[in-house]
């Protein structure tokens, strides 16, 4: 979906980037934490699953952008709601027919946990999905991917502000590298749009706040991406459905006759498959390998945006993004400390 390539892993470490991939309702596989039951699930080698994850993650974002800007289906709130509803149904079918969601049995979901933890995190997650999808109406895929590089900086700034973590020289250098790199990419953007920039910046703020809140409220809870989706998809679908009448009304339903059910369902299916792939991705390689896979995926997306959609990337943006990526890799390899 969205930026739907975001993974919703619940863990105590800071997530890498906003992968989100902006398209799936999950946290980055780099940070996803396997549950105890993961040992009973089928395994795939890193060489097999990483390419599949890269292709699916890139496909979700490119497919969403295709819907919004080529097919002119400019209804991100509706699309996010449909993706979440599809995911909610899909996880429940998998729970009944496979062992992929055996980890849900280990989660003791009480009413108090739902109200104090799942619901507020779901609100932030819904806001992140809606805003990140809306940004595609104004900005290119390549530029959005560059702006997402600022997510770790936002996480650090929020953590420092609320005394969750203490700043140090190494982290300060990382913040400076990423900030400078993103600033240069913005300076070099030929089709800069203030509304789109503000929308994506707000999406980063929501996503960073969500990840920090996960650290605070769910620091002892381990859920793999699919189990996380199992709990959050229905909550987020309900929240986004509430906003639908006030934002897009009935317009997306009238537009469906031109879009077609096959396109809509296949789009949601690709996003859901990304979440399934994330389950197999957990634990298949070292953090560095997965981090580099995420970097390669972002570069592939930017290249794909140029080739498929004709986005223009300037030398200044390439230089700036290279600096930001260096900061991202340094951030992940240091464990965010």
N, C-alpha and C positions, 0 to 999 in steps of 0.2 A: 503494500500500500504505500502509502506515504512515501514518505520518506520511509517508506515502509520497509525499509530494510533495517529497521532498528530492531535489536533483539532485546527481549525483556528479561534477561537472566537476572536472577536474584542472588546477590553476592555481597561480599564486604569490600571488594576491590573496585577501584574506579574503572569504568568502562572506557574502551578506546574509541574515540571518535563518536560520531553519531550515525552510523550505519545503520544503518538504518538504513539501514540502509533505508532509507526513507521509504521504505516500502513495506516492511513487514512488522507486525506488532511485536517485535522482540528486541533484545539487546544484542550487542555485537557478539559473535561467536567467540571472539577473542576473550571475552570476559565471562562467558556462560559457565555456570558451575554444575557439574554432573551430580545427580542424586545417587544414593546408595544402590538404587535399583537399576542404574544404568548398566551394570555389569551383566544383567540378564538380557539386554537388548542386542540385536544383531550389530555386528561391527563392520565398518568399511575402512580401508586403509586411507591414510592422509592423501596419497597420490590420486585416489579415486574420488573422495568426497570434496576436497578443496576445489578442484575445477568445477564440479557440479554446483557447489555453493556460489562460486564466483559468477557462473553463468546465470543462475537463478536470481541472485542479488542484483546483477546488472539488468537482467530482463525485466524485473519488477519495475524498476525506476524508468527504464526506457518505454515500457508498455504504458505506464501511467502518463508519462509525458506525451505519448502518442495519442492517448485518449483526450487529454486536455487541449492540446494545441494542434493536432492534425485532424482528429475527428470532431474537434470543437465541442467536446462534452465537458464543459467548464463547471462541474459541480463536485468539488473536492469533499464537501461534508457528506453528500450522499454516497460517494465512492468509498470513503473511509467507513461509513456506517455499514455498507454492504459487505466490505471486506471483513469487518469484525464479526458480523452476523454469520458469514460464511465460515470463518475460523471457529466461532463458538460451536456451530453445528458439526464442523469437521473434527474437532478434537473429541467431541462426545461420540462420534461414530468410531473413531480410532480407539477410544477407550473401551468400547464394547467388542471390537473386532481384532485388536492387536495388543501387544504388550508395551507399546511405545509410551503409554501414559501410566505405567505401573507406579511411577514416582508420585502420582497424585495420592496414592494410599498412605504415603508417609507424611503428608501435610495435614495437620490437625486444624482445620479451618473452623474457628469459632465465630460467633456473632461479633464479639468484641474485636477480634483480629480483623474481621471484614470492615467494620465501621472505622476503626482507628488506623488501619494500614492499607488494605486493598482499595477502599473507596477513595481516599485522598490521592493515592498514587495513580489510581485510574483516572481521576480528574486531570491530573498533570499530563498523563499519557495521552488522553483524548485531545487536550489542547495542543500537544506536540504534533500529533498526527494531522489534525486539521490545519494547523498553521504551516507545517512543512509541505503538505500537499498543495495548499493555496499558493505557496511561493512559486510553484511551477507555472502558474498562470502569468507570472511577470518576469521570471528569470530563466536563464538557460540551465540545462542539466549540469554543464561543466562548471558554471559559476557557483551554483548551489553546492556542488560537491566540495568546492574550494572553501566556501563559507563554513561548511560542517567541520572543517579542521579546527575551528575555534571552540568546539564543544569541550575538550579537556581543560582549556583555559577557564571557561565558564564554571566548570565543576570545581576547579581549584579555587577560584575567586569566591564562590559560594561557601566552600568548606572553610576558607580562611576567615570569611566574614562572620560565620557562626561558630568559630573556634572548634570546628570538627577536626581540622588539621592545622599544623603550624607551618608557616612558610620557611623556606630555606634557600640558599644560594642556587642550588641546582634547579629547583622548581622555578625560581625567578628567571633563570636563563631560558628555561623551556617556555615559560609564559611570554617572554620577550620574543623568542624565535617565532613562535606560532602567531603571535599578535602582529609582528612585523610582516610575516609572510602573508597573512590574510589581508593586511592593509595594502600591501603591494598588489595583490590580486584584484582588490577592489579598485585601486587606482588605475589599473590597466584594463578594467572591464569597459568594453566599447558600448555596451547596451545597458548601462547601469540604470536601475529603476528604484527609486526611493521606497515606494510601497512594497515592492518585492523584497528589498534588502531588509526593511523593518520587519516584515512578516517572517522572514527566515531567521532574523536575529531573535525574534520573540520565540520561534520554534526551538532554537538552541537553548534559550533561557528556560523554557518549560521542560525540555528533555534533560538538561543538566540538573534542574531542581528535582526531577523525578528520580534520577540516579542517586543523588545525594540523599533523598528521602528513603530510598530503598536501603541505603547503608545504615540509616538511623533506625528505621522501623523494622526492617526484616533482616538484620545482620546475622541472626542465628538460623535463618531459614534457607534451605537449599532446594531450588527448583530448576530443572532444566528448561530450555526455551519452550518446549511444547506444553509442559505442565503449567508454566507461567501464563502462556496463552490461554490455556484451559480456564484459568481463573479470571484473567483480566478481560478477555474478549467480550463476554456477556455484559460486564460492567461498563466497559468503554462503549460498546454498541448502544446501550441504553442512554448513556450520556450524550453521545453524538446525535442519536435520534431525537433527543429533546431539543437540540439546537437547530435541527433541520428545518422545521416550519418557520423559524425566525430568520434563517439565513438564505435558504434556497427555495423554500416553499414547495409547490407542486411542480415547478419547472423541470427538475430532473426526471420526473415520472413521464412527462410529456415527451421529453427528449429520448426516452428509451426506445421508442418505436423506430427512430432513425439509427440508434446505436446497435440495437439487436441484443437478444439475450445471450447468444453465443459469445460475443465479445466481452460482455460484462462478466459472465461466469468464468470464462477462460482467464480473464484478468485476475479475478479473485483466486482462482485455482493456482496460478503461478505464485502468487504471494503466499498462499498456504503451503505450497510445496517447499518454498524457501524456509519456512519455519520447521518443516519436517527435516529438511537437510541440516538445519542447525543442530538438531538432536544428534545426528551422526557425526557432526563436526566436533562436538564437545569431546575433548580428551584424545583426539587423533594425532595431535602434534604439540610441539612446544609453543609457548606464548609468542616467541619470536617468529616462528614459522607462520602462525596464524596472523600475527600483526603484519608481516610482509605480504601475506595473501590479501589482507584488507587494503594495503597500500596499492598492490597491483590491481585490485578490483577498481579502486578509485581512479587510477590512471586509465584503465580500460574504459571506464564510464565516460571520462572526459574525452578520450579519443573517439568513442562511439558517438558522443554528442556532436562532435565536430563533423564526423563522417555522415551520420544519419540525418541530423537536424540542421546541419550547416552552421553550428555555433562558431563564433570567432574567438580564438584564444590568442592573446598577444604575447610576445616574448617577455614582457614585464610580468604577466601572470604566471608564465612557466617558471620564471626565476623566483617569484614570491611563493608559489605553491611548493616549490622544491625546498625552500627554507622551512615552510610550515610542516611539510612531511618529515623533514629531519627532526623537528621538534616533537612530532607525534611519535616517531619511532623511539626517540630518546625517552619520552614520557612513559611509553609502554614497557620498554626494557628496564626502566628504573623502578617499575612497579608503582608508579605514581607517587614516589616518596623522594 
